[in-house]
Amino acid sequence: MRVVSFAIAAAMSAVSLAPFSQDATQGYKVAMDKMMTDMHMQGTGDPDKDFALMMMPHHQGAIDMVNDLFKAYGAAQDDTIYKFASDVFADQSIEIDVMNKMLETVPDQSGRGPQPFNN
């Protein structure tokens, strides 16, 4: 356990975090609040569609947080953070597109039709 803890501590100390940015932190909070609000939905009655409809705001919240990070002066200067955030942006964007396509093709069990997420 000590070896794992030491490895984690060493990795964290190697990452040079950007100067504290109140604007970015506030942006993260706004993104999280929006994500939580958008995830609360009545539901269609179709568990497959509801899964996608509730996951998309979660993914969009991650994208919004990356955008806030990249807008913050002095942030994402460390290659590890920058690469991770860039991957999050790309991966989550692709997954939202996949879920929208799924909503267009999955047979509708709710009677309400496809409801793509547009943010």
C-alpha positions in Angstrom: 0.0 0.0 0.0 2.9 2.4 0.8 4.4 1.8 -2.7 1.1 2.6 -4.3 0.6 5.7 -2.2 4.2 6.8 -2.9 3.7 6.3 -6.6 0.5 8.3 -6.6 2.1 11.1 -4.5 5.1 11.2 -6.9 2.9 11.3 -9.9 0.8 14.2 -8.4 3.9 16.1 -7.4 5.3 15.8 -11.0 2.2 17.5 -12.4 2.7 21.2 -12.2 -0.8 22.5 -11.6 -1.7 25.9 -13.1 -2.1 28.9 -10.8 -5.5 28.9 -9.0 -8.1 30.5 -11.2 -11.3 31.6 -9.5 -13.0 32.0 -12.9 -12.2 28.4 -13.9 -13.5 27.1 -10.6 -16.7 29.1 -10.9 -17.1 27.8 -14.5 -16.7 24.2 -13.2 -19.4 24.8 -10.7 -21.7 26.3 -13.3 -21.0 23.3 -15.6 -21.8 20.8 -12.8 -25.0 22.6 -11.9 -26.2 22.6 -15.5 -25.2 19.0 -15.9 -27.2 18.0 -12.8 -30.2 20.0 -13.9 -30.2 18.6 -17.4 -29.8 15.0 -16.1 -33.0 15.3 -14.1 -35.7 14.4 -16.6 -39.1 12.8 -16.3 -38.0 10.0 -18.7 -39.6 8.5 -21.8 -40.5 5.1 -20.4 -37.8 3.6 -22.6 -34.8 2.6 -20.5 -32.4 2.5 -23.5 -33.4 6.0 -24.6 -33.5 7.4 -21.1 -29.9 6.1 -20.6 -28.6 8.0 -23.5 -30.7 11.1 -22.7 -29.4 11.2 -19.2 -25.8 10.4 -20.1 -25.5 13.1 -22.8 -25.7 16.0 -20.3 -23.1 14.2 -18.1 -20.8 14.1 -21.1 -21.5 17.7 -22.0 -20.7 18.7 -18.5 -17.2 17.3 -19.0 -16.8 19.2 -22.3 -17.9 22.4 -20.6 -15.4 21.9 -17.8 -12.6 21.4 -20.4 -13.7 24.6 -22.1 -13.5 26.4 -18.8 -10.0 25.0 -18.1 -8.7 26.1 -21.5 -10.2 29.6 -21.1 -8.5 30.1 -17.7 -5.3 32.2 -17.9 -2.3 30.0 -17.1 -4.2 26.8 -16.9 -3.4 23.5 -18.7 0.3 24.4 -19.0 1.3 20.9 -17.9 1.4 18.4 -20.8 -0.3 15.7 -18.8 -3.3 17.9 -17.9 -3.5 19.4 -21.4 -3.5 16.0 -23.1 -6.0 14.5 -20.7 -8.4 17.4 -21.0 -8.0 17.3 -24.8 -8.8 13.6 -24.8 -11.8 14.2 -22.6 -13.1 16.9 -25.0 -12.6 14.6 -28.0 -14.0 11.4 -26.5 -17.0 13.0 -24.9 -17.9 14.8 -28.1 -17.7 11.6 -30.1 -19.8 9.8 -27.5 -22.6 12.4 -27.6 -22.7 12.0 -31.4 -22.9 8.2 -31.0 -25.7 8.5 -28.5 -27.6 10.9 -30.8 -27.3 8.4 -33.7 -28.4 5.7 -31.3 -31.5 7.7 -30.5 -32.3 7.9 -34.2 -31.9 4.2 -34.8 -33.0 2.4 -31.6 -36.7 1.3 -32.0 -38.9 3.6 -29.9 -40.6 1.7 -27.1 -42.0 4.8 -25.4 -44.3 6.1 -28.2 -42.6 9.6 -27.9 -40.1 9.3 -30.8 -36.4 10.2 -30.9 -35.4 13.1 -28.7 -31.8 14.0 -29.7 -29.7 16.1 -27.3 -28.7 19.4 -28.6 -26.5 21.5 -26.4 
